[in-house]
Amino acid sequence: MTRIFIIFSLIFTIDILSLEGFKDVNDFGIGPSFGYMNDNFVFNFDVSYTAKTFVTLSTNYKLFSNNSEWNSLIQMELSFWFFIEFGGGVGYQFKDNNQFMYDFFVGIPIPIVPIQYILDQYEKYLFSYFYIVPYYKINIFGNEKLHEFGLYLKFSTYDVLE
């Protein structure tokens, strides 16, 4: 089942990224998030690529505590956004069970105009656009479902206001 999901996700991603009529964006984003998952803390670090307007592909490293032990996993996610961001992905947990996991999420990207952009409107800086993204994510490990709430801080080359 996991292999079928991964193959389907890759084919679906290639189809989405080749859509006609969507503006080519070709921008990157990076950023950490901090959250709370089933009475435990979670830290994520995300690297994302937006090829077409409203479509983002990202990879994510997650570090979370589970009963006072730290676990880590790596995830690939595909998201769509238009005021509200939603998507899902698949990941692999390294420590406890060495198992695959699935996630589905929803978030609200809120653009923040940086001070240097206000002071020098004609100068663009790499990763000069900031976003705060409050989010909810459900992480599914076999039969276990972990609910995650958190806040991403995204540094991006993409200006949603353009």
Backbone as a ProteinNet text record, in pm:
[ID]
protein_1_A
[PRIMARY]
MTRIFIIFSLIFTIDILSLEGFKDVNDFGIGPSFGYMNDNFVFNFDVSYTAKTFVTLSTNYKLFSNNSEWNSLIQMELSFWFFIEFGGGVGYQFKDNNQFMYDFFVGIPIPIVPIQYILDQYEKYLFSYFYIVPYYKINIFGNEKLHEFGLYLKFSTYDVLE
[TERTIARY]
82.5	0	87.1	194.1	283.6	347.9	393	456.5	357.7	234.6	132.4	109	102.1	81	196.7	320.8	438.1	438.1	412.2	410.8	299.8	179.7	69	104.9	167.2	204.8	303.4	402.7	501.2	437.2	352	284.4	192.8	118	27.4	105.8	220.4	303.8	353.6	401.3	450.1	337	215.7	100.8	65.1	62.8	27.4	128.5	257.6	361.5	365.9	303.3	301.9	172.2	87.6	-39.7	-17.4	-95.8	-93.3	-184.6	-159.1	-245.4	-204.6	-115.9	-66.3	64.7	85.8	206.6	326.2	437.3	562.3	616.1	640.9	687	834.8	872.3	1010.6	1075	1011.7	1062.1	1083.9	1167.4	1203.5	1164.6	1146.9	1120.2	1191.1	1229.8	1290	1232.7	1237.1	1194.1	1167	1173.3	1144.8	998.6	953.9	825.1	837.9	751.4	746.5	601.7	580.8	443.9	430.2	309.5	271	194.2	235.4	173.2	143.4	16	-25.7	55.5	50.7	117.2	269.4	327.2	472	510.3	634.2	683.1	731.3	723.2	770.1	841.6	949.9	1025.8	1036.3	1007.9	1020.1	1114.8	1184.8	1257.2	1218.3	1171.2	1108.1	1185.4	1202.1	1255.8	1151.1	1105.4	996.9	1031.3	963.9	980.1	841.4	815.8	689.3	718.5	674.3	699.7	590.2	468.1	352.8	274.4	202.9	121.1	29.3	24.5	-63.4	-19.9	93.5	137.8	279.6	298.2	429.1	467.3	591	648.6	753.3	750	844.7	896.1	1011.2	1066.3	1084.1	1069.1	1059.1	1131.6	1211.3	1273.1	1198.2	1148.7	1069.4	1141.1	1150.2	1206.2	1099.2	1059.9	952.4	979	925.4	940.7	818.6	843.8	737.7	767.5	693.3	717.5	860.8	907.2	1038.2	1155.4	1129.2	1234.4	1216.8	1327.6	1321.2	1322.5	1235.3	1227.1	1245.9	1284.7	1297.6	1240.5	1199	1151.8	1172.4	1169.3	1180.4	1053.2	1000.6	873.6	886.4	802.8	781	634.1	605.6	467.4	436.1	312.1	259.7	144.4	147.4	40.9	-11.3	-132.9	-201.3	-247.8	-244	-288.2	-349.3	-450.1	-514.7	-583.3	-516.6	-554.8	-536.7	-581.6	-562.2	-476.1	-374.1	-287	-332.4	-341.2	-375.5	-296.1	-272	-196.3	-172	-78.2	-45.5	87.3	130.8	259.1	283.1	402.9	445.9	584.3	612.3	741	789	909.6	969.3	1028.5	984.2	1032.9	1154.7	1261	1387.4	1405.3	1354.5	1397.3	1313.5	1196.8	1121.6	1087.8	1007	955.4	1009.3	1093.1	1138.2	1021.2	923.2	800.2	763.5	678.3	625.2	511.2	490.6	379	319	195.9	125.8	79.4	68.7	17.2	-73.1	-167.4	-256.2	-260.2	-257.9	-247.7	-326.9	-351.7	-412.9	-344.6	-320	-254.8	-299.6	-267.7	-302.8	-175.2	-118.1	1.6	-32.2	34.9	13	141.4	140.2	262.5	297	426.2	477.3	577.6	558.1	648.1	769.7	888.8	1009.1	1048.4	1119.8	1161.1	1248.5	1341.5	1429.5	1352.6	1241	1158.8	1084.2	1045.9	978.9	1078.3	1199.8	1300	1357.7	1376.1	1437.2	1349.9	1245.2	1145.3	1197.4	1309.2	1359.1	1465.8	1506.9	1609.2	1541.5	1568.7	1514.7	1627.9	1598.9	1695.8	1653.3	1750.1	1719	1647.9	1539.6	1456.5	1413.6	1376	1339.7	1192.1	1113.8	972	948	871.9	847.2	699.3	673.5	536.3	528.6	420.4	387.8	271.2	282.9	179.3	131.5	21.3	-38	-97	-78.5	-120.6	-175.2	-250.3	-294.3	-254.3	-199.9	-156.9	-195.7	-245.4	-268	-161.4	-87	19.8	-31	-25.2	-78.6	36.1	60	162	88.2	68.2	-6.6	-146.7	-179.7	-311.9	-313.6	-198.5	-189.5	-202.5	-285.8	-304.8	-259.6	-163.1	-111.2	-151.2	-216.5	-264.3	-159	-120.7	-14	-67.3	-38.9	-72.4	57.6	77.5	202.3	204.3	324.4	346.8	476.2	464.6	581.6	625	754.5	810.5	882.4	829.5	884.4	959	1079.4	1157	1149.4	1107.3	1078.6	1132.5	1152.5	1183.6	1055	942.3	812.8	733	691.8	610.6	466.5	385.3	244.1	167.7	222.8	154.3	180.5	272.1	301.1	188.9
-119.3	0	125.9	124.8	240.4	266.9	163.3	181	238.5	191.9	243.3	391.4	430.4	569.8	656.2	610.4	687.3	702.1	595	599.8	693.9	680.3	768.6	914.2	942.5	1079.4	1138.7	1060.9	1110.2	1140.7	1050.8	1073.2	1195.1	1205.4	1318.3	1448.9	1449	1568.7	1613.1	1519	1552.2	1611.2	1553.2	1606.5	1746.3	1770	1902.2	2007	1973.6	2071.4	2104.6	2022.8	2050.3	2118.6	2160.5	2224.8	2351.4	2367.7	2490.2	2592	2718.4	2822.1	2871.2	2799.5	2846	2920.6	3027.5	3108.2	3029.9	3031.9	2973.2	3062	3003.4	3080	3053.2	2926.4	2884.8	2956.8	2946.1	3008.1	2902.8	2938.5	2847.2	2906	2818.5	2861.1	2769	2824.5	2744.7	2794.6	2710.6	2760.8	2654.1	2695.7	2605.4	2616.4	2517.5	2527.3	2465.3	2511.3	2459.1	2422.5	2309.4	2267.4	2175.7	2126.1	2039.6	1924	1800.2	1682.4	1582	1560.4	1464.5	1478.4	1594.5	1624	1621.9	1635.3	1638	1749.8	1797.2	1901.7	1842.6	1925.5	1884.7	2002.9	1972.3	2071.3	2020.7	2107.8	2073.8	2172	2125.5	2216.2	2180.2	2278.8	2257.3	2328.7	2262	2322.4	2298.6	2406.7	2391.7	2457.3	2408	2459.4	2480.2	2601.9	2633.9	2653.1	2556.1	2561.3	2636.8	2614.2	2679.4	2749.8	2853.9	2923.1	2824.5	2830.8	2751.9	2607.4	2564	2425.1	2424.3	2358.7	2354.4	2210.6	2176.8	2048	2075.4	1999.9	2027.4	1899.4	1912.1	1804.7	1861.6	1775	1820.9	1722.7	1776.3	1694.7	1724.5	1621.9	1638.2	1570.4	1642.7	1590.9	1608	1498.1	1507	1414.7	1454.8	1371.3	1281.5	1160.9	1064.2	991.8	1024.8	965.7	988.5	1110.4	1159	1103	1038.6	997.3	1075.1	1109.4	1185.7	1093	1120.5	1046.1	1143.4	1093.5	1179.3	1108.8	1190.2	1136.4	1238.7	1190.9	1276.2	1259.2	1369.1	1366.7	1436.2	1395.1	1465.9	1503.2	1629	1675.5	1753.8	1745.1	1822.2	1904.8	2035.6	2120.9	2215.2	2259.3	2354.4	2468.4	2588.8	2698	2810.6	2866	2987.7	3043.7	3127.9	3180.5	3074.7	2951.6	2841.4	2736.6	2688.3	2585.1	2449	2351.5	2216.4	2117.5	2000.9	1900.7	1778.6	1698.8	1576.3	1523.2	1416.8	1361.1	1225.9	1179.6	1051.2	1071.4	998	1010.6	877.2	879.3	758.1	790.4	718.2	737	648.4	705.3	634.4	554.4	599.8	541.6	422.5	449.2	343.5	224	249.9	136.4	128	223.5	228.9	204.5	293.5	273.5	396.1	373.2	482.5	548.9	676.2	750.2	836.3	877.2	965.2	1086.9	1198.7	1317	1396.1	1465.6	1557.5	1684.4	1800.9	1924.6	2037.2	2138.1	2261.4	2375.1	2486.1	2600.8	2729.9	2840.2	2971.4	3054.1	3067.2	3150.3	3298.5	3363.7	3506.2	3579.1	3658.9	3729.5	3842.2	3856.3	3964.4	4041.6	4171.8	4253.3	4288	4248.5	4276.6	4423.9	4467.3	4607.2	4649.6	4563.8	4605.7	4625.4	4556.5	4574.8	4707.6	4750.8	4879.3	4992.7	4978.3	5082.7	5093.3	4982.7	4981.8	4896.7	4955.3	4879.9	4826.1	4879.9	4836.4	4727.6	4699.6	4597.5	4469.2	4360.1	4231.2	4148.5	4082.2	4000.5	3854.8	3766	3624.1	3591.6	3519.4	3484	3608.8	3713.3	3838.6	3848	3745.5	3747.4	3650.1	3693.4	3613.5	3578.6	3458.9	3414	3345.7	3367.9	3289.7	3201.5	3072	2977.1	2896.7	2937.1	2849.7	2727.6	2608.9	2488.3	2381.7	2290.3	2166.5	2052.5	1946.6	1831	1704.3	1605.8	1474.1	1381.5	1317.3	1223.7	1082.5	995.8	860.3	760.5	691.8	587.3	455.1	376.9	252.1	280.5	231	254.5	376	438.3	551.3	683.5	773.2	906.1	1011.1	1092.5	1197.1	1332.9	1414.2	1546	1649.9	1730.1	1829.1	1968.7	2062.1	2202.4	2280.9	2378.9	2453.1	2579.1	2634.6	2760	2750.1	2765.3	2772.2	2916.4	2938.4	3066	3037.4	3088.9	3059.6	3179.8	3158.4	3258.2	3216.8	3307.6	3268	3368.4	3321.1	3408.7	3448.6	3400.4	3422.1	3531.2	3632.4	3739.4	3716.8	3675.2	3646	3771.7	3888.5	4014.2	4066.6	4005.7	4052.8	4018.1
0	0	0	76.4	82.5	-52.7	-120.3	-251.8	-352.5	-348.9	-439.5	-412.6	-285.1	-248.3	-297.2	-280.9	-324.4	-476.3	-549.6	-695.8	-743.3	-684.8	-720.5	-693.1	-579.8	-542.8	-642.6	-684.1	-780.2	-915.5	-964.6	-1092.7	-1082.9	-972.9	-952.2	-945.9	-878.9	-867.6	-1004.1	-1085.2	-1219.8	-1303.3	-1294.7	-1368	-1321.8	-1192.3	-1138.7	-1182.9	-1175.4	-1208	-1356.5	-1441.2	-1584.5	-1629.1	-1535.9	-1570.5	-1651.8	-1756.6	-1835.5	-1768.7	-1790.2	-1736.8	-1599.1	-1532.3	-1404.1	-1427.1	-1355.2	-1366.8	-1315	-1391.2	-1342.8	-1231.9	-1116.9	-1002.1	-976.2	-964.9	-942.2	-823.6	-710.2	-588.2	-480.5	-385	-277.5	-142.7	-46.5	89.9	187.1	300.2	407.2	538.5	637.7	766.6	869.4	994.1	1105.3	1147.7	1220.7	1287.9	1425.4	1512.2	1647.5	1674.3	1734.6	1757.9	1877.2	1888.1	1998.7	1939	1969.5	1911.2	2021.8	2050.3	2153.1	2281.4	2341.7	2469.2	2461.7	2344	2327.1	2230.9	2244.7	2156.5	2024.8	1919	1787.3	1722.3	1650.4	1575.4	1431.6	1335.1	1192.5	1126.3	1024.8	937.2	794.9	720.4	590.8	481	367.2	245.5	137.7	74	-22.8	-156	-259.9	-394.9	-455	-499.9	-565.3	-712.8	-794.6	-938.4	-1011.7	-971.5	-1031.8	-921.1	-957.4	-860.4	-790	-659.8	-573.3	-553.9	-606.9	-592	-535.3	-420.4	-355.4	-322.4	-349.6	-313.5	-206.6	-95.8	11.7	75.1	138.1	219.6	359.4	457.2	594	685.5	776.2	880.5	1009.9	1075.2	1197.9	1313.1	1424	1548.4	1654.6	1718.7	1816.8	1933.9	2048.2	2167	2178.9	2223.7	2242.9	2373.8	2477.5	2609.8	2656.3	2645.1	2687.7	2605.7	2493.6	2400.1	2270.5	2207.2	2083.3	1963.2	1867	1741.4	1626.8	1510.9	1394.3	1272.4	1176.8	1050	941	819.2	702	621.6	566.6	495.2	359.7	265.5	138.9	136.6	101.2	101.9	-24.7	-66.4	-177.8	-122.6	-147.7	-94.1	-202	-179	-264.9	-175.2	-226.7	-142.4	-224.2	-165.4	-212.2	-89.3	-17.3	114.2	223.6	201.3	295.4	225.9	295.2	239.8	292.5	203.1	244.5	161.2	217	144	228.8	181.8	252.5	206	271.6	235.1	296.9	272.8	325.8	386.9	493.3	560.3	612.7	663.8	718.8	855.1	956.7	1093.4	1114.7	1170.8	1183.2	1310.7	1421.9	1547.7	1594.5	1652.5	1720.3	1632.6	1531	1454.1	1312.7	1272.7	1134	1040.2	1045.5	970.9	888.7	788.3	709	784.3	754.3	811	701.1	722.2	630	707.8	638.9	707.2	613	673.4	604.6	688.5	621.6	698.2	634	715.3	670.4	746.2	677.9	740.2	674.2	736.9	683.4	671.3	548.4	530.4	545.8	638.5	663.3	625.9	515.5	475.1	571.5	595.9	679.1	593.8	578.5	497.7	582.3	539.2	619	613.8	715.7	727.4	609.7	566.3	457.1	327	309.2	189.3	194.9	313.4	329.5	305.8	360.4	348.2	207.8	140.8	8.3	-83.5	-137.4	-212.9	-345.5	-395	-524.7	-512.6	-393.2	-369.2	-321.7	-389.6	-346.1	-286.7	-178.5	-108.5	-118.2	-122.7	-120.5	10.1	3	118.7	196.6	123.4	189.6	225.1	193.3	226.5	341.1	438.7	557.5	566.9	613.6	635.3	770.9	838.6	958	916.6	946	904.1	1024.9	1087.9	1189.3	1117.3	1174.4	1102.7	1197.5	1137	1202.3	1109.7	1167.1	1088.8	1163	1089	1147.2	1090	1178.7	1141.9	1170.7	1070.2	1083.8	1075.9	1187.2	1197.8	1217.1	1111.8	1125.6	1175.9	1294.9	1354.7	1446.3	1470.1	1562.5	1486.6	1538.1	1480	1581.3	1541.3	1628.5	1572.3	1653.3	1612.9	1649	1551.3	1568.6	1540.4	1629.5	1612.7	1624.5	1536.5	1546.8	1465.3	1453.5	1384.7	1304.3	1172.5	1084.7	1070.1	1060.4	1019.5	888.7	778.1	645.6	591.8	543.8	471.3	325.4	236.5	100.1	-0.7	-123.2	-234.4	-305.8	-257.6	-323	-253.6	-328.6	-274.8	-314.7	-219.8	-247	-284.8	-253.1	-280.6	-422.2	-496.8	-634.1	-728.4
[MASK]
++++++++++++++++++++++++++++++++++++++++++++++++++++++++++++++++++++++++++++++++++++++++++++++++++++++++++++++++++++++++++++++++++++++++++++++++++++++++++++++++++

